[in-house]
Amino acid sequence: MISINTDLLGRLKKADAAAWYEMWEVFGPSIERLIGSIASRYFGQETIKDVSQETLARVYQEIAKFDPKRGVKFSTWLYAIAKHVVYSELTSRNAQKRGGGHKPMSLDDTIHEVSKEARPDTEFELAVFRAKVYRALKEVEKNADFNEFECYRLRLTRGLQGKDISNMLGMSEASVSRYLKRVRDQIRDAVKQAVLGYSWTDDEKTEFTVSGLTAADDDAFDQALSDIYLKDEATRRDYGKLQKTARSVR
């Protein structure tokens, strides 16, 4: 079974160090990419690193106020904090150029603006969803037999059929077929557990039903999962900064 605690939000609000690190392990790459997309037009790489760290600190400070019963998605809330930190930094820099003080934007005002006037960037919402799926895949991989998971990885990343996988790995087609089914069944259960376990609003849970990951047809399921996995892998290739920041917070 994968390691998903459905009370993650409750543990975060209690400042549980393990829960805090788990959240950043799952969502960190998506948040890092978000910061870059918002701030890269204004700041250099060093400032973006600082803004990322400040965003992490603000999430830590504000997590107790996050209330999914109000209907705001976690991705919406994260987006609001990131936007607030970037805008506050811009306000501060502009004030320094003018030689005067400044009044930073209220975080509550930022959240109100995002939730009422502008939805979070669509790509970030998708990235948060992909992060949940990616977590499930990695947990299955960690617990699965290497050869079995390697068969499914080839199916997932290259779209290979059983015969091609059999030839590539020197296994019988019957063995490959068994391995694919075994790993696929594990992933089906794990993905459902991870997506619903890290979703705290009805809208977030609905994302699972429209993702293609509930398809009964194996080929349709594999294709939907492949699209999500390959896209999320691309967002994690240069990931690292937030992992170090999370350790420093702990």
N, C-alpha and C positions, 0 to 999 in steps of 0.2 A: 504493500500500500504506500501511496505517496504521503509526504509529510505536509499536510495542510491542516492548520488549526482554524476552524470556522469562527473562533472567537478572537481572531487577529486584531480586529478593531478595538475590542475591549482591552486586550493586552497592551495595545499601543497607548491607549488612554491612561493606563496604569504605569506608563513609562517602563514597561518590560523591555530590557535590553535586547533579548533574543528576538522578540517580536519586531522591535525597531529595525534590527539588522535584516530580518526576514523581509520586511516591507521594501527596504532599499535594494535587497538582493533581487527581488522580483521586479520592482518598478523603476529602479535606478536608471537603467539605460534609456528608458522612454523619457524620463524627466530630464536627463542630461541632454538628450536630443532636442527636447522642447526649449530648454534654456538657450541652446545654440541658435534655434530658429528664431526666437524672439530677439535675442541680444546681439547676434552677429552683425547686424546692420549698424549697430551703435558702438560696440566695444571690440577691443582686441582680445586675443585668446586668454591673456592673463586675467583681464577683468571678467571675462566669461567664467573662468574658474572661480573667482571670488563671488560672483553672483550665484553660481551653482551652490557654493558652500552656504551662502546666506539663505538661499531658498531652503536648503536642507534644515538649517537652524530654525527658520520660521515655521516649517511644517512641524518640527518637533515641539515648538512653542504653542502652536494653534490646534494640534490634533484633538485636544479635549473638546474643542468647540464644534468639530465636525459632527453633524447630525443627519444621517441618511433619511430620517423620517421626514425631513423637510423636502425630500425629493431631489436634492442636488447630487449628481453623480460625483464619485470620488475624482474622476478625471476633470470634471468641471472645477472642483474645489482646488485641486493641484494647479490647474491652469491659472486660476485666480491668484494664488499665492505667487507663482512664478512671475506673472505679469506685474503684480504689485511691487515685487522686489526690483525688477528691471526698471519700472517707472520711477520708483523712489531713487534709484541710483542716477537716473537721468535728471531728475529734479534737482538732486544734490549737486551734480556736476554743473548744470546750467546756472544754479544759484551762485556757485563758486566763481564762475566766469563773470557774473555780474557784480560780484563782491558783496552780495547780500545773503541773508539767511533764507531759509525755505521752510515751508510747512509740508511734511511728507504726506502723501496720500493715505487715507485711512484704509486699512485692510478690509474692513466691513464694506466700505464704499466700493472697493475694487471687486469684491465678491458679488455685490449687488449689481454692478455694471456688467460683469460677465454673465451672471445667471439670468438677468432680465433683458439685456440688450444684445448680447452677442454670445453665441454658443462657442465652446472651446473649439480650437482648430480640429477639424475632422480627423486629420491624420493622427493627432495626439490621442483622441478617443480610441481610434483603431489600435494605436500602439499599446495603450493600456490593456485592451482586450487581448492582443497578441501576447503580451507579457504573461498573462495568466495561463494561456495555452502553452507557452514555452516552458513555464515552470513545471507543468504536468509532464511534458515530454522529457525534461531533464530528470525528473524524479523516476520515471519509468526506466529510462536509460541506466540510471544509477543502480537500480535493483534487478535489471534483466540480465539474462545470459548474453555475453558479448556477441556470439555468433547469431543469436536470434535477433537481437536489436540491429545488428549490422545488415541483416536482410531487409528489415523494414526501413532502415535509413536509406538504403539504395532505392527502395520503392518511393520513399518520401522525397529525396533530393534529386533523383534522376528520372523518376517516373517509369522505372524498369518493371517489366512483367516477371512472373515467377521463373520462366525458362531462362531469361537473360541473367537473372540473379543466380540461378543454379549454375550456369556456365561460368560466370565471373568468379564465384566463390568455390566452385568444385564440389557442390552439394547436390544431392538428388532433388528433383522437382518436388517430390512428396515431402521431403524435409523442409524445403523452403516454404511450401504451402502451409505446413503446420506452424512454422515459426512466424510467418506473416499473420496468421489468424491469432496466434497466442499474443503477440505483441500488440496487434491492433485492438484486441478486446481489452487489454490492460490500459491502453491509451484512451479508449473510449470512456472507460470508467474514471480514469485519472483526470481527463480534460473536464468532464462534467463536475467532478469534485472540486477542481481548482477554480474553474470559472465561477461556479456558484459560491464557493467558499470565500472568494475575494470580491464578491459583488454584494453590495449592501442596499441597493435600491431596485425597484421593479424594472426600471429602464435598463439597468445593467444586466439583470437576469434575462431580459428579453433579447439582449444581444446574442446570447448563446443559441436561442431557438432560430435565429435568422442567419446564423453564421455558416450553415451547411454542415456543422459538426454533429447534428442530430440525424443525419441521413442514414437510413438503414442499409442502403447500397454501399458495399465496401469501396468500390471505385470512386463514388461520389464523395465519400468520407475522406479517402486518401487524398483526393485532389484538393478538397477544401483545407485539409490540414497542411498539405504541402505548400499551398499559397501563403498561409499564415506563417509557417515555420521559416520558409526561405526569406520572407520579408523581414521577420524579426531578427534572423541571423545577421542580416545586412546592417541593422541598427546597432548591433553589439560588437562589431569588429574592432572599434577603437575605444571600447568602453573600459573604464578603469578609475576615472577620477572620483566618481561618487562612492565607489567601494572604499577607497582610502578615507573619504570624508566621513562615511558612516562609522568606520572604525574609530576615528577621532572623537566622534560624538559619544560612542560607547565608553 
